[in-house]
Amino acid sequence: MRTTIRSIVKKPRSVYNYRKGNFSALRESVKSLTSDVQINEIVDINNVWYNWKSSLQSMIDQYIPKIQLKSKSSPPWISGEIIHLRKEYYTSLVESLYSNPKRFWTIFSQKRKKHTVPEKVSIADGAGGSKFTEGPNLVADTFNRFFFSSYSTPEVGNPQVHSNDQHYHPSSPIPSLSQISLDSVDVLAAIKTIDSSKAQGPDKIPAKILVECAEQISPSLTDLFNLSLQSGTLPTEWKLANIMPLLTKAPAEKVENYRAISLLSLVSKLLERCILNKIIDHIASNLSNLQFGFLKGRSTTSQLLSVYHKIQEAMDAGIQTDMVFLDFSKAFDSVNHHKLIFKLKLFGITGKLHDWLKDYLSNRSQ
């Protein structure tokens, strides 16, 4: 994974003023978006993506005006009426302190969690002490190095997997799935799952635009996604993440008390959703019955109920039950990508689809 520190330059911040945008005209314009290539052509997916994104950006700038913000606390949608209503709300909150203290302290706790990154932070030096850094660029570099250190470095060459590892191999032979194709219905369904207030990624395409123009934009996105799948590659910009540090516990000066929030391209996340919907049924029936995370219809609650049921069965049978609880630090970040790709192949994911997933996990940057 490559990491890049961008110089921090304070500039006047401008945002789209959606309240004054002409969405009807934008929707009509978006209908003309096209990838301008055929699926069977050999293409550079980066060029196709850049041309598509540039065309969309020009349309957005044409029909959605921008407004310059005086500060972070003055977004364009905060009108005088909203300011008045907010004042009334906080006044009622204080007045209800004695009658409904839970309401007051809930809001109070939420407000306390809001923070800004300190101007001076520390990181463990490996010798039992801490090293302090100060200044925007040095602080950003310290966070970057810490978050980067959380990721595992896969071993070179083929991953070593034991042939008798029943959890690594599917329980029964799985037919090969080497290529998938999407239609506009698939893409439209994925767009409808987006929260329009979601933060934009490095490509600067707002969620609001995707949601408001869902029906008009889905055909060209479908062509773009199918080109990416057919080539087994994805645009470099889709591998870029903007990292935001989120404080998880005090003190705020220690970078170890933060976790990274990755802001990815929303367009890329749409394709991820479409691919998941296509392949989950292909492999779900062969996943371990002990898998509760990241599966529809399963959760931590169902996992706890399963454990509780086994304990009750053991108690009814007069059998002693011993339990060991483990908490893996940075578990998601530590997944070995080589082994993950190898396991996907064991589950029948081959061909261009396998190439795409391998490319997705390769040469990412933040």
C-alpha positions as MATLAB code, in Angstrom:
seq = 'MRTTIRSIVKKPRSVYNYRKGNFSALRESVKSLTSDVQINEIVDINNVWYNWKSSLQSMIDQYIPKIQLKSKSSPPWISGEIIHLRKEYYTSLVESLYSNPKRFWTIFSQKRKKHTVPEKVSIADGAGGSKFTEGPNLVADTFNRFFFSSYSTPEVGNPQVHSNDQHYHPSSPIPSLSQISLDSVDVLAAIKTIDSSKAQGPDKIPAKILVECAEQISPSLTDLFNLSLQSGTLPTEWKLANIMPLLTKAPAEKVENYRAISLLSLVSKLLERCILNKIIDHIASNLSNLQFGFLKGRSTTSQLLSVYHKIQEAMDAGIQTDMVFLDFSKAFDSVNHHKLIFKLKLFGITGKLHDWLKDYLSNRSQ';
ca = [
       0.000    0.000    0.000;
       1.312    3.439   -0.934;
       0.769    6.417    1.338;
       0.858   10.084    0.452;
       0.849   13.140    2.694;
      -0.773   16.143    1.097;
       0.337   19.609    2.114;
      -2.260   21.358    4.231;
      -3.187   24.649    2.627;
      -6.063   26.655    4.032;
      -8.400   27.722    1.255;
     -11.910   29.150    1.253;
     -14.240   26.131    1.284;
     -17.033   25.943   -1.256;
     -19.830   23.386   -1.461;
     -22.723   22.699   -3.784;
     -25.901   24.582   -2.928;
     -28.415   21.843   -3.700;
     -31.379   23.969   -2.661;
     -30.792   26.202   -5.676;
     -29.787   23.431   -8.064;
     -31.680   22.640  -11.264;
     -32.017   18.882  -10.848;
     -34.540   18.501  -13.678;
     -32.040   19.896  -16.193;
     -29.225   17.881  -14.631;
     -31.179   14.636  -14.977;
     -31.835   15.330  -18.657;
     -28.161   16.090  -19.217;
     -26.986   12.967  -17.360;
     -28.967   10.808  -19.799;
     -26.340   11.609  -22.443;
     -23.475   10.133  -20.383;
     -21.752    7.254  -22.134;
     -18.521    5.297  -21.917;
     -18.032    5.724  -25.715;
     -16.507    2.231  -26.083;
     -17.774   -1.255  -26.786;
     -17.529   -4.029  -24.229;
     -15.370   -6.179  -26.523;
     -12.808   -3.419  -27.154;
      -9.419   -3.366  -25.444;
      -9.575   -0.208  -23.360;
      -7.666    1.660  -20.695;
     -10.174    1.706  -17.866;
      -8.469    4.760  -16.360;
      -9.142    6.811  -19.497;
     -12.740    5.638  -19.697;
     -13.301    6.537  -16.048;
     -11.632    9.932  -16.371;
     -13.730   10.872  -19.409;
     -16.951    9.732  -17.743;
     -16.171   11.553  -14.507;
     -15.114   14.755  -16.300;
     -18.363   14.806  -18.276;
     -20.436   14.296  -15.139;
     -18.485   16.954  -13.251;
     -19.104   19.486  -16.018;
     -22.829   18.764  -15.880;
     -22.923   19.137  -12.097;
     -21.060   22.461  -12.237;
     -23.440   23.692  -14.923;
     -26.678   23.028  -13.049;
     -25.717   23.034   -9.337;
     -24.323   26.339   -8.058;
     -21.658   26.538   -5.380;
     -21.525   28.701   -2.304;
     -18.426   29.704   -0.357;
     -18.431   28.969    3.355;
     -17.158   31.443    5.891;
     -16.359   28.632    8.314;
     -17.023   24.940    8.911;
     -19.987   25.877   11.094;
     -21.830   27.784    8.375;
     -23.107   25.295    5.771;
     -25.496   26.807    3.191;
     -28.522   24.862    4.421;
     -28.409   26.505    7.860;
     -30.956   29.286    7.387;
     -32.149   31.855    9.920;
     -35.212   29.738   10.599;
     -33.105   26.673   11.367;
     -30.878   28.713   13.695;
     -33.988   29.900   15.545;
     -35.382   26.343   15.812;
     -32.029   25.060   17.039;
     -31.980   27.721   19.768;
     -35.503   26.742   20.842;
     -34.482   23.071   20.933;
     -31.522   23.651   23.243;
     -33.626   25.905   25.455;
     -36.202   23.115   25.851;
     -33.376   20.680   26.521;
     -32.174   22.722   29.487;
     -35.718   23.210   30.783;
     -36.308   19.432   30.716;
     -33.161   18.677   32.727;
     -35.124   17.858   35.901;
     -38.112   16.188   34.267;
     -36.139   14.170   31.714;
     -32.432   14.128   32.644;
     -31.705   11.152   30.370;
     -32.572   13.222   27.300;
     -30.244   16.023   28.387;
     -27.265   13.809   29.195;
     -27.665   11.794   25.992;
     -27.274   14.969   23.915;
     -24.506   16.199   26.216;
     -22.530   12.973   25.734;
     -22.917   13.153   21.959;
     -21.605   16.720   21.927;
     -18.621   15.800   24.073;
     -17.572   13.121   21.567;
     -17.107   15.712   18.856;
     -13.452   16.613   18.548;
     -10.754   17.977   16.377;
      -7.339   16.386   15.977;
      -4.868   17.952   18.440;
      -2.053   20.115   17.114;
       0.410   17.913   19.015;
       0.235   14.106   19.127;
       2.367   11.253   20.425;
       3.175    7.748   19.224;
       4.902    4.881   21.052;
       8.620    4.791   20.260;
       8.988    1.041   20.822;
      11.149    1.512   23.928;
       8.383    2.132   26.429;
       8.239    5.860   25.785;
       6.451    8.212   23.415;
       7.586   10.461   20.607;
       5.740   13.751   20.165;
       5.174   15.559   16.884;
       3.676   18.978   16.267;
       2.377   20.844   13.234;
      -0.294   19.841   10.641;
       1.981   17.965    8.220;
       3.949   16.118   10.906;
       0.748   15.171   12.747;
      -0.768   13.872    9.497;
       2.413   11.880    8.797;
       2.332   10.359   12.298;
      -1.278    9.235   11.866;
      -0.460    7.896    8.403;
       2.476    5.809    9.634;
       0.439    4.429   12.524;
      -2.537    3.426   10.381;
      -0.233    1.942    7.737;
       1.533   -0.171   10.385;
      -1.789   -1.869   11.177;
      -1.927   -3.580    7.794;
      -0.289   -6.953    7.353;
       2.470   -7.412    4.801;
       1.599  -10.571    2.813;
       4.371  -13.064    2.273;
       5.891  -13.242   -1.190;
       4.832  -16.173   -3.352;
       1.937  -18.576   -3.048;
       0.222  -18.808    0.331;
       0.771  -22.032    2.230;
      -2.516  -23.776    2.952;
      -2.813  -27.176    4.583;
      -4.694  -29.625    2.367;
      -6.546  -31.004    5.374;
      -7.750  -27.591    6.575;
     -11.522  -28.127    6.398;
     -12.215  -24.449    7.144;
     -10.165  -23.379    4.142;
     -11.753  -25.661    1.574;
     -15.446  -25.671    0.637;
     -17.452  -28.614    1.927;
     -18.467  -29.654   -1.598;
     -17.292  -28.924   -5.158;
     -18.384  -25.502   -6.402;
     -18.911  -24.679  -10.078;
     -16.662  -22.014  -11.527;
     -17.780  -18.390  -11.698;
     -15.345  -16.590  -13.999;
     -17.341  -13.635  -15.292;
     -20.365  -11.626  -14.252;
     -22.373   -9.067  -16.163;
     -24.495   -6.305  -14.698;
     -27.603   -4.579  -15.991;
     -29.040   -1.195  -15.108;
     -31.517   -2.812  -12.703;
     -28.593   -4.158  -10.631;
     -26.895   -0.762  -10.559;
     -30.099    1.162   -9.825;
     -30.838   -1.122   -6.872;
     -27.328   -0.491   -5.516;
     -27.696    3.294   -5.882;
     -30.943    3.194   -3.895;
     -29.015    1.841   -0.894;
     -26.824    4.967   -0.718;
     -27.372    7.516    2.012;
     -27.503   10.881    0.228;
     -25.655   12.503    3.145;
     -22.712   10.111    2.766;
     -19.313   11.827    2.539;
     -17.764   11.897   -0.922;
     -14.538   10.060   -1.696;
     -11.372   11.110   -3.547;
     -13.274   11.350   -6.855;
     -15.417   14.160   -5.348;
     -18.661   12.761   -6.781;
     -21.358   13.579   -4.199;
     -23.793   10.939   -2.978;
     -26.586   13.473   -3.414;
     -26.003   13.569   -7.188;
     -25.974    9.779   -7.515;
     -29.212    9.456   -5.545;
     -31.056   12.332   -7.267;
     -30.052   11.145  -10.757;
     -30.218    7.399  -10.038;
     -32.425    6.349  -12.958;
     -30.650    8.572  -15.481;
     -27.094    7.727  -14.401;
     -27.474    3.954  -13.953;
     -27.227    3.027  -17.701;
     -23.829    4.703  -18.212;
     -22.579    3.394  -14.866;
     -23.629   -0.095  -15.945;
     -21.514    0.212  -19.104;
     -18.569    1.508  -17.063;
     -18.855   -1.310  -14.510;
     -19.081   -4.002  -17.185;
     -15.992   -2.602  -18.913;
     -14.120   -2.784  -15.618;
     -15.248   -6.373  -15.016;
     -14.482   -7.410  -18.596;
     -10.937   -6.037  -18.338;
     -10.330   -7.502  -14.875;
      -9.070   -4.109  -13.677;
     -10.420   -1.012  -12.014;
      -9.432    2.669  -12.224;
      -6.502    3.694  -10.050;
      -8.604    6.399   -8.387;
     -10.947    3.727   -7.052;
      -8.008    2.340   -5.051;
      -7.378    5.660   -3.331;
      -8.746    6.350    0.150;
      -8.977    9.565    2.135;
      -8.239    8.660    5.745;
     -10.017   10.339    8.646;
      -8.834    9.598   12.229;
     -11.685    8.785   14.623;
     -11.045    9.040   18.355;
     -12.127    5.891   20.219;
     -10.942    6.728   23.738;
      -9.043    9.370   25.694;
      -6.505   10.901   25.714;
      -6.830   12.496   22.287;
      -3.080   13.172   22.018;
      -2.191    9.473   21.543;
      -2.540    8.274   17.942;
      -3.009    4.721   19.247;
      -6.414    5.839   20.527;
      -7.706    6.485   17.010;
      -9.000    4.220   14.294;
      -8.934    5.027   10.606;
     -12.079    5.801    8.636;
     -11.491    5.306    4.908;
     -13.482    7.516    2.552;
     -13.611    5.655   -0.764;
     -15.059    6.489   -4.150;
     -18.834    6.058   -3.904;
     -18.908    4.852   -7.520;
     -16.407    2.133   -6.632;
     -18.518    1.137   -3.618;
     -21.534    0.789   -5.903;
     -19.665   -1.741   -8.033;
     -18.534   -3.552   -4.881;
     -22.178   -3.873   -3.835;
     -23.179   -5.204   -7.262;
     -20.377   -7.791   -7.253;
     -21.282   -8.918   -3.731;
     -24.911   -9.406   -4.753;
     -23.787  -11.566   -7.690;
     -21.300  -13.832   -5.914;
     -22.731  -14.240   -2.401;
     -25.261  -16.886   -3.450;
     -22.482  -18.718   -5.290;
     -20.418  -19.283   -2.140;
     -22.755  -18.748    0.843;
     -23.989  -22.338    1.040;
     -20.393  -23.544    1.365;
     -19.321  -21.156    4.089;
     -18.773  -22.520    7.574;
     -21.840  -22.690    9.804;
     -19.701  -20.824   12.340;
     -19.624  -17.748   10.091;
     -22.004  -15.125   11.487;
     -20.431  -11.862   10.392;
     -21.130  -10.134    7.063;
     -23.944  -12.497    6.094;
     -27.544  -11.490    5.476;
     -29.847  -12.841    8.170;
     -27.003  -13.431   10.616;
     -25.595  -11.179   13.313;
     -23.840  -11.071   16.652;
     -27.244  -11.726   18.235;
     -27.737  -14.966   16.321;
     -24.179  -15.974   17.183;
     -24.816  -15.433   20.880;
     -28.077  -17.382   20.684;
     -26.198  -20.271   19.047;
     -23.588  -20.313   21.822;
     -26.283  -20.039   24.498;
     -28.125  -22.993   22.957;
     -24.983  -25.156   23.003;
     -24.313  -24.240   26.630;
     -27.883  -25.169   27.573;
     -27.537  -28.516   25.761;
     -24.302  -29.216   27.637;
     -25.889  -28.327   30.984;
     -28.889  -30.589   30.286;
     -26.481  -33.422   29.507;
     -24.401  -32.743   32.631;
     -21.336  -31.875   30.556;
     -18.788  -29.311   31.727;
     -18.496  -26.269   29.463;
     -15.311  -24.206   29.229;
     -15.124  -21.017   27.166;
     -12.201  -19.006   25.848;
     -12.805  -15.448   24.628;
     -10.414  -13.931   22.102;
     -10.241  -10.414   20.727;
      -8.032  -10.030   17.670;
      -6.437   -6.607   17.459;
      -6.886   -4.938   14.029;
      -8.419   -8.189   12.751;
      -9.858   -6.761    9.537;
      -6.673   -4.860    8.687;
      -4.553   -7.959    9.288;
      -6.265  -10.200    6.719;
      -3.676  -11.698    4.370;
      -4.748  -10.683    0.862;
      -2.826  -13.483   -0.878;
      -4.640  -16.106    1.171;
      -7.962  -14.366    0.659;
      -7.542  -14.393   -3.131;
      -6.403  -18.027   -2.994;
      -9.467  -18.983   -0.963;
     -11.772  -17.237   -3.448;
     -10.301  -19.447   -6.157;
     -11.063  -22.534   -4.060;
     -14.651  -21.315   -3.910;
     -14.925  -21.236   -7.694;
     -14.079  -17.569   -8.349;
     -11.851  -17.652  -11.442;
     -11.124  -15.849  -14.712;
     -11.695  -12.126  -15.126;
     -13.737  -11.928  -11.931;
     -10.805  -13.345   -9.960;
      -8.461  -10.923  -11.769;
     -10.708   -7.983  -10.827;
     -10.810   -8.926   -7.141;
      -7.036   -9.408   -7.132;
      -6.538   -6.012   -8.768;
      -8.919   -4.444   -6.247;
      -6.672   -5.536   -3.380;
      -3.421   -4.564   -5.106;
      -1.512   -1.253   -5.083;
      -3.975    0.635   -2.937;
      -2.975    4.035   -1.547;
      -4.147    6.503    1.061;
];
